[in-house]
Amino acid sequence: MTHQVRAVVAREQGAPVSLETIIVPDPGPGEALVKVEACGVCHTDLHYREGGINDDFPFLLGHEAAGVVEAVGEGVTDVAPGDFVILNWRAVCGQCRACLRGRPWYCFDTHNAKQKMTLLDGTELSPALGIGAFAEKTLVAAGQCTKVDRAASPAAAGLLGCGVMAGIGAAINTGNVGRGDTVAVIGCGGVGDAAVVGANLAGAAKIIAVDLDDRKLATAVKLGATHTVNSQQTDPVEAIRELTAGFGADVVIEAVGRPETYKQAFYARDLAGTVVLVGVPTPEMKLELPLLDVFGRGGALKSSWYGDCLPSRDFPMLIDLHLQGRLPLDAFVTETIALDEVEKAFERMHAGDVLRSVVVF
C-alpha cells in the first residue's frame, strides 16, 4: 500500500520550492510511517535548496519535526502506532566503533529508511537529513523516532529534532558547561539562543550573548543571557574579557560558522578554556591560527555534531524539563505557518525576523 500526500519539494538548485503530491510507501522492515504534526523551517533546509549539502535533487525538505507513528514495519519494537515522537537524524546503529566504545552519540553509521519516497512520476526523492518532514506523512527508519510525552505541543517538541537540540547540546554535552562557569555565545539565532538556554540550565554564572542585531540580543536576554555585546559596535573579544575580569570565558560557543567569528571565540576564551563550534561553515571556508597560540592557550577546540546528543537519552529528558516549566521551548516558535508558506519563511529567515517558523499540519 502507498499513500499520496502533499509535500514541499526542491526540484532545482536555487529555485523556489513547490508544493506537490508525493507517494509514501508503507513501512518495510525496520521502518516507521509517521503522520507529521509540525516541522520547523531550519536553515539547513535552505542549504539543501541552494545545493549547499549535495546535488541529489529533487529534495523532500523538512527535518525538525514531531508527529504520531501511524504504522511500523517488521521487527520494530521501540515504537508503536499511536506513539508521539520527535524525529531525529541520528538513528544509532549499535554496532559501529563509536557505539561499541560506549559513545553512541558519535555513531558513525546512522541509518535511514531503505525504501524511497517518490514524485507521482516515480522520480525518487532525497529526504533532507534522511527525514523529509515538510509532508503530511513521511517514511523513516524506526530508530529515527524517539517517543516523548504527548503533553508537549508538536510545534515546540519538534524543534529538538535539530536546531534547539544542537544549541542546548553544544553547551551541556560538548562544552560541559558547569555550575559557576562563564559562557559566551557568538551568534544569537535559534541555535545560539538554544546554547544560551543550555548554559542557563547547566548553572552558568555569567552568559554573554554576542550578535550584530539588537533584536536578537534582546531575545537572548529573555532566554537567560546575563550580558550582551553588539559586535558591530564593540570588539567582542575585548568586551568578553572586560566582563570576565580580563581572563576570557570558560566556554565560548560559536554558533555562526565563519572563520572571523571562530577567531573571536578562540581569543575570547580563558586559558585552558573550551571553544565549541556548532555553527556550520561552508566548504570553501578556511581557518588560519598561529600554532603557538593553539599550543600556548591550552584547553580544547571542539566541534559539536547535533549537540553530541543521544536522542533516546536527551529528548525525553528535555521534554520533561519543558513540561515542568524549566525549558522554554515555546519561546523559539516565532510563528506557525501552513505547508504552502515555506518559501516565504525562507525569506523571513534571511531577514532575521524569526527564531523559527513552524509548519503545523
GUMARVEX-383164 format. One record per residue (C-alpha): residue number from 1; residue in three letters; z, x, y. Coordinates in nm, 2 decimals, padded with zeros to 4 digits. Each point is the difference from the previous one (the first is absolute). Layout:
# residues N
@k=NUM | r=Ala | Z=Z | X=X | Y=Y
...
This chain:
# residues 361
@k=1 | r=Met | Z=00.00 | X=00.00 | Y=00.00
@k=2 | r=Thr | Z=-00.07 | X=00.11 | Y=00.35
@k=3 | r=His | Z=00.12 | X=-00.11 | Y=00.35
@k=4 | r=Gln | Z=-00.21 | X=-00.04 | Y=00.31
@k=5 | r=Val | Z=00.21 | X=00.07 | Y=00.31
@k=6 | r=Arg | Z=-00.05 | X=00.09 | Y=00.36
@k=7 | r=Ala | Z=00.05 | X=00.36 | Y=00.10
@k=8 | r=Val | Z=-00.06 | X=00.26 | Y=00.28
@k=9 | r=Val | Z=-00.27 | X=00.25 | Y=-00.09
@k=10 | r=Ala | Z=-00.12 | X=00.31 | Y=00.18
@k=11 | r=Arg | Z=-00.37 | X=00.04 | Y=-00.11
@k=12 | r=Glu | Z=-00.11 | X=00.29 | Y=00.21
@k=13 | r=Gln | Z=00.17 | X=00.29 | Y=00.19
@k=14 | r=Gly | Z=00.11 | X=-00.09 | Y=00.34
@k=15 | r=Ala | Z=-00.14 | X=-00.36 | Y=-00.02
@k=16 | r=Pro | Z=00.22 | X=-00.30 | Y=00.07
@k=17 | r=Val | Z=00.17 | X=-00.15 | Y=-00.31
@k=18 | r=Ser | Z=-00.13 | X=-00.32 | Y=-00.14
@k=19 | r=Leu | Z=00.17 | X=-00.30 | Y=-00.17
@k=20 | r=Glu | Z=-00.16 | X=-00.05 | Y=-00.34
@k=21 | r=Thr | Z=00.04 | X=-00.17 | Y=-00.33
@k=22 | r=Ile | Z=00.09 | X=00.25 | Y=-00.28
@k=23 | r=Ile | Z=00.05 | X=-00.03 | Y=-00.37
@k=24 | r=Val | Z=00.34 | X=00.10 | Y=-00.15
@k=25 | r=Pro | Z=00.03 | X=00.02 | Y=-00.38
@k=26 | r=Asp | Z=00.30 | X=-00.12 | Y=-00.20
@k=27 | r=Pro | Z=00.24 | X=00.29 | Y=-00.08
@k=28 | r=Gly | Z=-00.07 | X=00.22 | Y=-00.30
@k=29 | r=Pro | Z=00.25 | X=00.23 | Y=-00.18
@k=30 | r=Gly | Z=00.25 | X=00.15 | Y=00.24
@k=31 | r=Glu | Z=-00.13 | X=-00.20 | Y=00.30
@k=32 | r=Ala | Z=00.13 | X=-00.28 | Y=00.22
@k=33 | r=Leu | Z=-00.17 | X=-00.27 | Y=00.21
@k=34 | r=Val | Z=00.19 | X=-00.05 | Y=00.33
@k=35 | r=Lys | Z=-00.03 | X=-00.29 | Y=00.24
@k=36 | r=Val | Z=00.04 | X=00.17 | Y=00.33
@k=37 | r=Glu | Z=00.23 | X=-00.16 | Y=00.25
@k=38 | r=Ala | Z=-00.01 | X=00.26 | Y=00.28
@k=39 | r=Cys | Z=-00.17 | X=00.33 | Y=00.08
@k=40 | r=Gly | Z=00.06 | X=00.23 | Y=00.29
@k=41 | r=Val | Z=-00.29 | X=00.16 | Y=00.20
@k=42 | r=Cys | Z=00.06 | X=00.37 | Y=-00.04
@k=43 | r=His | Z=-00.18 | X=00.29 | Y=00.17
@k=44 | r=Thr | Z=-00.10 | X=00.12 | Y=-00.35
@k=45 | r=Asp | Z=-00.22 | X=-00.31 | Y=-00.03
@k=46 | r=Leu | Z=-00.18 | X=00.11 | Y=00.31
@k=47 | r=His | Z=-00.04 | X=00.35 | Y=-00.14
@k=48 | r=Tyr | Z=-00.17 | X=-00.16 | Y=-00.30
@k=49 | r=Arg | Z=-00.23 | X=-00.21 | Y=00.22
@k=50 | r=Glu | Z=-00.09 | X=00.32 | Y=00.20
@k=51 | r=Gly | Z=-00.08 | X=00.20 | Y=-00.31
@k=52 | r=Gly | Z=00.30 | X=00.23 | Y=00.06
@k=53 | r=Ile | Z=00.13 | X=-00.03 | Y=-00.36
@k=54 | r=Asn | Z=-00.32 | X=00.01 | Y=-00.20
@k=55 | r=Asp | Z=-00.34 | X=-00.16 | Y=-00.01
@k=56 | r=Asp | Z=00.04 | X=-00.24 | Y=-00.30
@k=57 | r=Phe | Z=-00.12 | X=-00.30 | Y=00.20
@k=58 | r=Pro | Z=00.03 | X=-00.30 | Y=-00.02
@k=59 | r=Phe | Z=00.38 | X=00.01 | Y=00.04
@k=60 | r=Leu | Z=00.24 | X=-00.29 | Y=-00.07
@k=61 | r=Leu | Z=00.25 | X=00.07 | Y=00.28
@k=62 | r=Gly | Z=00.37 | X=-00.07 | Y=00.02
@k=63 | r=His | Z=00.29 | X=00.16 | Y=-00.19
@k=64 | r=Glu | Z=00.33 | X=-00.07 | Y=00.18
@k=65 | r=Ala | Z=00.08 | X=-00.32 | Y=-00.18
@k=66 | r=Ala | Z=00.23 | X=-00.24 | Y=-00.17
@k=67 | r=Gly | Z=-00.08 | X=-00.30 | Y=-00.22
@k=68 | r=Val | Z=00.07 | X=-00.18 | Y=-00.33
@k=69 | r=Val | Z=-00.11 | X=00.11 | Y=-00.34
@k=70 | r=Glu | Z=-00.24 | X=-00.27 | Y=-00.14
@k=71 | r=Ala | Z=-00.08 | X=00.15 | Y=-00.33
@k=72 | r=Val | Z=00.05 | X=00.32 | Y=-00.20
@k=73 | r=Gly | Z=-00.20 | X=00.18 | Y=-00.27
@k=74 | r=Glu | Z=00.10 | X=00.12 | Y=-00.34
@k=75 | r=Gly | Z=00.29 | X=00.24 | Y=-00.02
@k=76 | r=Val | Z=00.15 | X=-00.08 | Y=00.34
@k=77 | r=Thr | Z=00.37 | X=-00.04 | Y=-00.02
@k=78 | r=Asp | Z=00.14 | X=00.11 | Y=00.34
@k=79 | r=Val | Z=-00.13 | X=-00.30 | Y=00.20
@k=80 | r=Ala | Z=-00.09 | X=-00.36 | Y=-00.10
@k=81 | r=Pro | Z=-00.18 | X=-00.30 | Y=00.15
@k=82 | r=Gly | Z=00.20 | X=-00.14 | Y=00.29
@k=83 | r=Asp | Z=00.16 | X=00.33 | Y=00.10
@k=84 | r=Phe | Z=00.00 | X=00.08 | Y=00.38
@k=85 | r=Val | Z=-00.12 | X=00.36 | Y=00.03
@k=86 | r=Ile | Z=-00.09 | X=00.27 | Y=00.25
@k=87 | r=Leu | Z=-00.32 | X=00.19 | Y=-00.08
@k=88 | r=Asn | Z=00.01 | X=00.38 | Y=-00.01
@k=89 | r=Trp | Z=-00.25 | X=00.27 | Y=-00.04
@k=90 | r=Arg | Z=00.22 | X=00.22 | Y=-00.21
@k=91 | r=Ala | Z=00.00 | X=-00.15 | Y=-00.35
@k=92 | r=Val | Z=00.21 | X=00.27 | Y=-00.17
@k=93 | r=Cys | Z=-00.16 | X=00.12 | Y=-00.33
@k=94 | r=Gly | Z=00.32 | X=00.14 | Y=-00.16
@k=95 | r=Gln | Z=-00.20 | X=00.28 | Y=-00.18
@k=96 | r=Cys | Z=-00.12 | X=00.25 | Y=00.26
@k=97 | r=Arg | Z=00.18 | X=00.32 | Y=00.07
@k=98 | r=Ala | Z=00.18 | X=-00.15 | Y=00.31
@k=99 | r=Cys | Z=00.12 | X=-00.30 | Y=-00.20
@k=100 | r=Leu | Z=00.11 | X=00.22 | Y=-00.29
@k=101 | r=Arg | Z=00.20 | X=00.22 | Y=00.23
@k=102 | r=Gly | Z=00.19 | X=-00.30 | Y=00.13
@k=103 | r=Arg | Z=-00.19 | X=-00.03 | Y=00.33
@k=104 | r=Pro | Z=-00.20 | X=-00.32 | Y=-00.04
@k=105 | r=Trp | Z=-00.03 | X=-00.04 | Y=00.38
@k=106 | r=Tyr | Z=-00.25 | X=00.29 | Y=-00.02
@k=107 | r=Cys | Z=-00.20 | X=-00.16 | Y=-00.29
@k=108 | r=Phe | Z=-00.33 | X=00.18 | Y=-00.02
@k=109 | r=Asp | Z=-00.18 | X=-00.25 | Y=-00.22
@k=110 | r=Thr | Z=00.06 | X=-00.34 | Y=00.16
@k=111 | r=His | Z=-00.23 | X=-00.27 | Y=-00.13
@k=112 | r=Asn | Z=-00.19 | X=-00.31 | Y=00.11
@k=113 | r=Ala | Z=-00.16 | X=-00.30 | Y=-00.17
@k=114 | r=Lys | Z=-00.28 | X=00.10 | Y=-00.23
@k=115 | r=Gln | Z=-00.21 | X=-00.31 | Y=00.06
@k=116 | r=Lys | Z=-00.20 | X=-00.02 | Y=00.32
@k=117 | r=Met | Z=00.00 | X=-00.28 | Y=00.25
@k=118 | r=Thr | Z=-00.36 | X=-00.07 | Y=00.13
@k=119 | r=Leu | Z=-00.21 | X=-00.17 | Y=00.25
@k=120 | r=Leu | Z=-00.19 | X=-00.31 | Y=-00.11
@k=121 | r=Asp | Z=-00.30 | X=00.21 | Y=-00.09
@k=122 | r=Gly | Z=00.20 | X=00.22 | Y=-00.23
@k=123 | r=Thr | Z=00.04 | X=00.29 | Y=00.24
@k=124 | r=Glu | Z=00.32 | X=00.18 | Y=-00.09
@k=125 | r=Leu | Z=00.27 | X=00.02 | Y=00.28
@k=126 | r=Ser | Z=00.22 | X=00.30 | Y=00.07
@k=127 | r=Pro | Z=00.35 | X=-00.14 | Y=00.07
@k=128 | r=Ala | Z=00.19 | X=00.17 | Y=00.28
@k=129 | r=Leu | Z=00.26 | X=00.23 | Y=-00.16
@k=130 | r=Gly | Z=-00.07 | X=-00.18 | Y=-00.33
@k=131 | r=Ile | Z=00.13 | X=-00.33 | Y=00.13
@k=132 | r=Gly | Z=-00.25 | X=-00.20 | Y=00.22
@k=133 | r=Ala | Z=00.23 | X=-00.26 | Y=00.13
@k=134 | r=Phe | Z=-00.19 | X=-00.15 | Y=00.29
@k=135 | r=Ala | Z=-00.09 | X=-00.26 | Y=-00.26
@k=136 | r=Glu | Z=00.15 | X=-00.33 | Y=-00.12
@k=137 | r=Lys | Z=00.05 | X=00.17 | Y=-00.34
@k=138 | r=Thr | Z=-00.02 | X=00.36 | Y=-00.12
@k=139 | r=Leu | Z=00.00 | X=00.18 | Y=-00.33
@k=140 | r=Val | Z=00.23 | X=00.30 | Y=-00.03
@k=141 | r=Ala | Z=00.17 | X=00.22 | Y=-00.27
@k=142 | r=Ala | Z=00.32 | X=-00.17 | Y=-00.09
@k=143 | r=Gly | Z=00.19 | X=00.31 | Y=00.10
@k=144 | r=Gln | Z=-00.12 | X=-00.06 | Y=00.36
@k=145 | r=Cys | Z=00.22 | X=-00.31 | Y=00.01
@k=146 | r=Thr | Z=00.37 | X=00.04 | Y=00.09
@k=147 | r=Lys | Z=00.21 | X=-00.32 | Y=-00.04
@k=148 | r=Val | Z=00.23 | X=-00.07 | Y=00.30
@k=149 | r=Asp | Z=00.22 | X=-00.28 | Y=00.12
@k=150 | r=Arg | Z=-00.20 | X=-00.31 | Y=00.08
@k=151 | r=Ala | Z=00.22 | X=-00.08 | Y=00.30
@k=152 | r=Ala | Z=-00.19 | X=00.26 | Y=00.21
@k=153 | r=Ser | Z=-00.29 | X=-00.11 | Y=00.21
@k=154 | r=Pro | Z=-00.34 | X=00.12 | Y=-00.14
@k=155 | r=Ala | Z=-00.11 | X=00.13 | Y=00.34
@k=156 | r=Ala | Z=00.31 | X=00.22 | Y=00.03
@k=157 | r=Ala | Z=00.02 | X=00.10 | Y=-00.36
@k=158 | r=Gly | Z=-00.36 | X=00.11 | Y=-00.04
@k=159 | r=Leu | Z=00.05 | X=00.27 | Y=00.27
@k=160 | r=Leu | Z=00.20 | X=00.20 | Y=-00.24
@k=161 | r=Gly | Z=-00.33 | X=00.04 | Y=-00.20
@k=162 | r=Cys | Z=-00.11 | X=00.27 | Y=00.24
@k=163 | r=Gly | Z=00.09 | X=00.08 | Y=00.36
@k=164 | r=Val | Z=00.36 | X=-00.10 | Y=00.03
@k=165 | r=Met | Z=00.09 | X=00.16 | Y=-00.34
@k=166 | r=Ala | Z=-00.19 | X=00.32 | Y=00.11
@k=167 | r=Gly | Z=00.22 | X=00.02 | Y=00.32
@k=168 | r=Ile | Z=00.33 | X=-00.09 | Y=-00.16
@k=169 | r=Gly | Z=-00.06 | X=00.23 | Y=-00.29
@k=170 | r=Ala | Z=-00.11 | X=00.29 | Y=00.23
@k=171 | r=Ala | Z=00.35 | X=-00.01 | Y=00.15
@k=172 | r=Ile | Z=00.21 | X=-00.09 | Y=-00.31
@k=173 | r=Asn | Z=-00.19 | X=00.14 | Y=-00.29
@k=174 | r=Thr | Z=-00.20 | X=00.29 | Y=00.14
@k=175 | r=Gly | Z=00.20 | X=00.11 | Y=00.30
@k=176 | r=Asn | Z=00.34 | X=-00.06 | Y=-00.17
@k=177 | r=Val | Z=00.15 | X=-00.12 | Y=00.33
@k=178 | r=Gly | Z=00.37 | X=00.00 | Y=-00.03
@k=179 | r=Arg | Z=00.31 | X=-00.13 | Y=00.18
@k=180 | r=Gly | Z=00.03 | X=00.16 | Y=00.35
@k=181 | r=Asp | Z=-00.35 | X=00.16 | Y=00.00
@k=182 | r=Thr | Z=-00.22 | X=00.01 | Y=00.30
@k=183 | r=Val | Z=-00.35 | X=-00.13 | Y=-00.06
@k=184 | r=Ala | Z=-00.31 | X=00.00 | Y=00.21
@k=185 | r=Val | Z=-00.30 | X=-00.23 | Y=-00.08
@k=186 | r=Ile | Z=-00.33 | X=00.09 | Y=00.16
@k=187 | r=Gly | Z=-00.24 | X=-00.30 | Y=00.01
@k=188 | r=Cys | Z=00.15 | X=-00.35 | Y=00.02
@k=189 | r=Gly | Z=-00.25 | X=-00.22 | Y=-00.16
@k=190 | r=Gly | Z=00.09 | X=-00.20 | Y=-00.31
@k=191 | r=Val | Z=00.07 | X=00.31 | Y=-00.22
@k=192 | r=Gly | Z=00.19 | X=00.18 | Y=00.27
@k=193 | r=Asp | Z=00.21 | X=-00.30 | Y=00.09
@k=194 | r=Ala | Z=00.08 | X=-00.04 | Y=-00.37
@k=195 | r=Ala | Z=00.12 | X=00.36 | Y=-00.01
@k=196 | r=Val | Z=00.23 | X=-00.09 | Y=00.29
@k=197 | r=Val | Z=00.14 | X=-00.28 | Y=-00.21
@k=198 | r=Gly | Z=00.03 | X=00.23 | Y=-00.30
@k=199 | r=Ala | Z=00.19 | X=00.26 | Y=00.20
@k=200 | r=Asn | Z=00.23 | X=-00.27 | Y=00.13
@k=201 | r=Leu | Z=00.07 | X=-00.13 | Y=-00.35
@k=202 | r=Ala | Z=00.08 | X=00.36 | Y=-00.11
@k=203 | r=Gly | Z=00.27 | X=00.03 | Y=00.27
@k=204 | r=Ala | Z=-00.18 | X=00.24 | Y=00.25
@k=205 | r=Ala | Z=00.21 | X=00.06 | Y=00.31
@k=206 | r=Lys | Z=-00.29 | X=00.04 | Y=00.24
@k=207 | r=Ile | Z=-00.35 | X=-00.13 | Y=-00.05
@k=208 | r=Ile | Z=-00.26 | X=00.12 | Y=00.26
@k=209 | r=Ala | Z=-00.32 | X=-00.20 | Y=00.02
@k=210 | r=Val | Z=-00.31 | X=00.18 | Y=00.15
@k=211 | r=Asp | Z=-00.32 | X=-00.18 | Y=00.10
@k=212 | r=Leu | Z=-00.26 | X=-00.02 | Y=00.28
@k=213 | r=Asp | Z=00.05 | X=-00.38 | Y=00.04
@k=214 | r=Asp | Z=00.31 | X=-00.14 | Y=00.17
@k=215 | r=Arg | Z=-00.05 | X=-00.33 | Y=-00.19
@k=216 | r=Lys | Z=00.03 | X=00.17 | Y=-00.33
@k=217 | r=Leu | Z=00.31 | X=00.19 | Y=00.11
@k=218 | r=Ala | Z=00.16 | X=-00.32 | Y=00.10
@k=219 | r=Thr | Z=-00.06 | X=-00.14 | Y=-00.34
@k=220 | r=Ala | Z=00.14 | X=00.31 | Y=-00.16
@k=221 | r=Val | Z=00.32 | X=-00.05 | Y=00.19
@k=222 | r=Lys | Z=00.03 | X=-00.35 | Y=-00.13
@k=223 | r=Leu | Z=-00.03 | X=00.14 | Y=-00.35
@k=224 | r=Gly | Z=00.27 | X=00.26 | Y=00.04
@k=225 | r=Ala | Z=-00.12 | X=00.29 | Y=00.21
@k=226 | r=Thr | Z=00.27 | X=00.14 | Y=00.22
@k=227 | r=His | Z=-00.22 | X=00.20 | Y=00.23
@k=228 | r=Thr | Z=-00.37 | X=-00.01 | Y=00.10
@k=229 | r=Val | Z=-00.25 | X=00.26 | Y=00.13
@k=230 | r=Asn | Z=-00.33 | X=-00.09 | Y=00.16
@k=231 | r=Ser | Z=-00.20 | X=00.31 | Y=-00.10
@k=232 | r=Gln | Z=-00.26 | X=-00.07 | Y=00.26
@k=233 | r=Gln | Z=00.26 | X=00.06 | Y=00.27
@k=234 | r=Thr | Z=00.23 | X=00.26 | Y=-00.17
@k=235 | r=Asp | Z=-00.04 | X=00.29 | Y=-00.23
@k=236 | r=Pro | Z=00.13 | X=-00.16 | Y=-00.32
@k=237 | r=Val | Z=00.12 | X=00.33 | Y=-00.15
@k=238 | r=Glu | Z=00.21 | X=00.08 | Y=00.31
@k=239 | r=Ala | Z=00.13 | X=-00.36 | Y=00.02
@k=240 | r=Ile | Z=00.11 | X=00.00 | Y=-00.37
@k=241 | r=Arg | Z=00.18 | X=00.33 | Y=00.05
@k=242 | r=Glu | Z=00.17 | X=-00.13 | Y=00.31
@k=243 | r=Leu | Z=00.12 | X=-00.30 | Y=-00.19
@k=244 | r=Thr | Z=00.13 | X=00.22 | Y=-00.29
@k=245 | r=Ala | Z=00.21 | X=00.25 | Y=00.19
@k=246 | r=Gly | Z=-00.30 | X=00.24 | Y=00.01
@k=247 | r=Phe | Z=-00.03 | X=00.03 | Y=-00.37
@k=248 | r=Gly | Z=-00.26 | X=-00.25 | Y=-00.11
@k=249 | r=Ala | Z=00.02 | X=-00.29 | Y=-00.24
@k=250 | r=Asp | Z=00.12 | X=00.03 | Y=-00.36
@k=251 | r=Val | Z=-00.30 | X=-00.20 | Y=-00.12
@k=252 | r=Val | Z=-00.33 | X=-00.06 | Y=00.19
@k=253 | r=Ile | Z=-00.23 | X=-00.26 | Y=-00.14
@k=254 | r=Glu | Z=-00.37 | X=00.03 | Y=00.11
@k=255 | r=Ala | Z=-00.16 | X=-00.34 | Y=-00.03
@k=256 | r=Val | Z=-00.32 | X=00.07 | Y=00.18
@k=257 | r=Gly | Z=-00.19 | X=00.24 | Y=-00.22
@k=258 | r=Arg | Z=-00.14 | X=00.24 | Y=00.26
@k=259 | r=Pro | Z=00.03 | X=00.38 | Y=00.03
@k=260 | r=Glu | Z=00.13 | X=-00.03 | Y=00.35
@k=261 | r=Thr | Z=00.28 | X=-00.23 | Y=-00.09
@k=262 | r=Tyr | Z=00.08 | X=00.19 | Y=-00.32
@k=263 | r=Lys | Z=00.05 | X=00.31 | Y=00.21
@k=264 | r=Gln | Z=00.24 | X=-00.19 | Y=00.23
@k=265 | r=Ala | Z=00.19 | X=-00.11 | Y=-00.31
@k=266 | r=Phe | Z=00.02 | X=00.35 | Y=-00.13
@k=267 | r=Tyr | Z=00.14 | X=00.15 | Y=00.32
@k=268 | r=Ala | Z=00.23 | X=-00.30 | Y=00.07
@k=269 | r=Arg | Z=00.21 | X=00.04 | Y=-00.32
@k=270 | r=Asp | Z=00.32 | X=00.20 | Y=-00.02
@k=271 | r=Leu | Z=00.01 | X=00.33 | Y=-00.20
@k=272 | r=Ala | Z=-00.01 | X=-00.09 | Y=-00.37
@k=273 | r=Gly | Z=-00.10 | X=-00.35 | Y=00.10
@k=274 | r=Thr | Z=-00.26 | X=-00.22 | Y=-00.17
@k=275 | r=Val | Z=-00.34 | X=-00.12 | Y=00.11
@k=276 | r=Val | Z=-00.15 | X=-00.30 | Y=-00.18
@k=277 | r=Leu | Z=-00.37 | X=-00.08 | Y=00.04
@k=278 | r=Val | Z=-00.06 | X=-00.36 | Y=-00.07
@k=279 | r=Gly | Z=-00.29 | X=-00.06 | Y=00.25
@k=280 | r=Val | Z=-00.33 | X=00.03 | Y=-00.18
@k=281 | r=Pro | Z=-00.24 | X=00.27 | Y=00.13
@k=282 | r=Thr | Z=-00.38 | X=-00.02 | Y=-00.02
@k=283 | r=Pro | Z=-00.19 | X=00.25 | Y=-00.22
@k=284 | r=Glu | Z=-00.13 | X=00.23 | Y=00.29
@k=285 | r=Met | Z=00.35 | X=00.06 | Y=00.15
@k=286 | r=Lys | Z=00.14 | X=00.36 | Y=-00.02
@k=287 | r=Leu | Z=00.34 | X=00.13 | Y=00.07
@k=288 | r=Glu | Z=00.08 | X=00.35 | Y=00.12
@k=289 | r=Leu | Z=00.36 | X=00.13 | Y=00.03
@k=290 | r=Pro | Z=00.14 | X=00.36 | Y=00.02
@k=291 | r=Leu | Z=00.11 | X=00.08 | Y=-00.35
@k=292 | r=Leu | Z=00.30 | X=00.19 | Y=00.15
@k=293 | r=Asp | Z=00.12 | X=-00.33 | Y=00.16
@k=294 | r=Val | Z=-00.04 | X=-00.18 | Y=-00.34
@k=295 | r=Phe | Z=00.22 | X=00.27 | Y=-00.16
@k=296 | r=Gly | Z=00.24 | X=00.05 | Y=00.29
@k=297 | r=Arg | Z=00.09 | X=-00.36 | Y=00.06
@k=298 | r=Gly | Z=00.07 | X=-00.07 | Y=-00.37
@k=299 | r=Gly | Z=00.06 | X=-00.35 | Y=-00.12
@k=300 | r=Ala | Z=-00.26 | X=-00.22 | Y=-00.16
@k=301 | r=Leu | Z=-00.35 | X=-00.12 | Y=00.09
@k=302 | r=Lys | Z=-00.07 | X=-00.31 | Y=-00.21
@k=303 | r=Ser | Z=-00.27 | X=-00.26 | Y=-00.04
@k=304 | r=Ser | Z=00.11 | X=-00.36 | Y=-00.08
@k=305 | r=Trp | Z=-00.23 | X=-00.18 | Y=-00.25
@k=306 | r=Tyr | Z=00.07 | X=-00.38 | Y=00.03
@k=307 | r=Gly | Z=00.35 | X=00.09 | Y=00.12
@k=308 | r=Asp | Z=00.06 | X=00.17 | Y=-00.34
@k=309 | r=Cys | Z=00.09 | X=-00.34 | Y=-00.12
@k=310 | r=Leu | Z=00.05 | X=-00.14 | Y=-00.35
@k=311 | r=Pro | Z=-00.09 | X=-00.36 | Y=00.04
@k=312 | r=Ser | Z=00.22 | X=-00.13 | Y=-00.29
@k=313 | r=Arg | Z=00.30 | X=00.17 | Y=00.16
@k=314 | r=Asp | Z=-00.07 | X=-00.04 | Y=00.37
@k=315 | r=Phe | Z=-00.17 | X=-00.33 | Y=00.06
@k=316 | r=Pro | Z=00.28 | X=-00.22 | Y=-00.15
@k=317 | r=Met | Z=00.27 | X=00.20 | Y=00.18
@k=318 | r=Leu | Z=-00.17 | X=-00.03 | Y=00.33
@k=319 | r=Ile | Z=-00.07 | X=-00.37 | Y=-00.04
@k=320 | r=Asp | Z=00.37 | X=-00.04 | Y=-00.07
@k=321 | r=Leu | Z=00.09 | X=00.18 | Y=00.32
@k=322 | r=His | Z=-00.25 | X=-00.22 | Y=00.19
@k=323 | r=Leu | Z=00.16 | X=-00.31 | Y=-00.14
@k=324 | r=Gln | Z=00.34 | X=00.13 | Y=00.10
@k=325 | r=Gly | Z=-00.12 | X=00.04 | Y=00.36
@k=326 | r=Arg | Z=00.02 | X=00.38 | Y=-00.02
@k=327 | r=Leu | Z=-00.38 | X=00.07 | Y=00.00
@k=328 | r=Pro | Z=-00.21 | X=-00.18 | Y=00.27
@k=329 | r=Leu | Z=-00.33 | X=-00.04 | Y=-00.19
@k=330 | r=Asp | Z=-00.09 | X=-00.31 | Y=00.20
@k=331 | r=Ala | Z=00.00 | X=00.22 | Y=00.32
@k=332 | r=Phe | Z=-00.31 | X=00.18 | Y=-00.13
@k=333 | r=Val | Z=-00.21 | X=-00.32 | Y=-00.02
@k=334 | r=Thr | Z=-00.15 | X=-00.04 | Y=00.35
@k=335 | r=Glu | Z=-00.23 | X=-00.29 | Y=-00.09
@k=336 | r=Thr | Z=-00.12 | X=-00.19 | Y=-00.30
@k=337 | r=Ile | Z=-00.38 | X=-00.07 | Y=-00.03
@k=338 | r=Ala | Z=-00.25 | X=-00.17 | Y=-00.22
@k=339 | r=Leu | Z=-00.23 | X=00.19 | Y=-00.24
@k=340 | r=Asp | Z=-00.30 | X=-00.02 | Y=00.23
@k=341 | r=Glu | Z=00.19 | X=00.18 | Y=00.28
@k=342 | r=Val | Z=00.03 | X=00.34 | Y=-00.16
@k=343 | r=Glu | Z=-00.28 | X=00.15 | Y=00.22
@k=344 | r=Lys | Z=00.18 | X=-00.12 | Y=00.32
@k=345 | r=Ala | Z=00.32 | X=00.15 | Y=-00.14
@k=346 | r=Phe | Z=-00.17 | X=00.34 | Y=-00.03
@k=347 | r=Glu | Z=-00.09 | X=-00.03 | Y=00.37
@k=348 | r=Arg | Z=00.36 | X=-00.08 | Y=00.10
@k=349 | r=Met | Z=00.12 | X=00.29 | Y=-00.22
@k=350 | r=His | Z=-00.23 | X=00.24 | Y=00.20
@k=351 | r=Ala | Z=00.15 | X=-00.13 | Y=00.33
@k=352 | r=Gly | Z=00.35 | X=00.07 | Y=-00.12
@k=353 | r=Asp | Z=00.10 | X=-00.37 | Y=00.05
@k=354 | r=Val | Z=00.16 | X=-00.06 | Y=-00.34
@k=355 | r=Leu | Z=00.23 | X=00.16 | Y=-00.25
@k=356 | r=Arg | Z=-00.15 | X=-00.21 | Y=-00.28
@k=357 | r=Ser | Z=-00.24 | X=-00.30 | Y=-00.02
@k=358 | r=Val | Z=00.06 | X=-00.17 | Y=-00.33
@k=359 | r=Val | Z=-00.25 | X=-00.23 | Y=-00.17
@k=360 | r=Val | Z=00.19 | X=-00.30 | Y=-00.14
@k=361 | r=Phe | Z=-00.17 | X=-00.22 | Y=-00.26
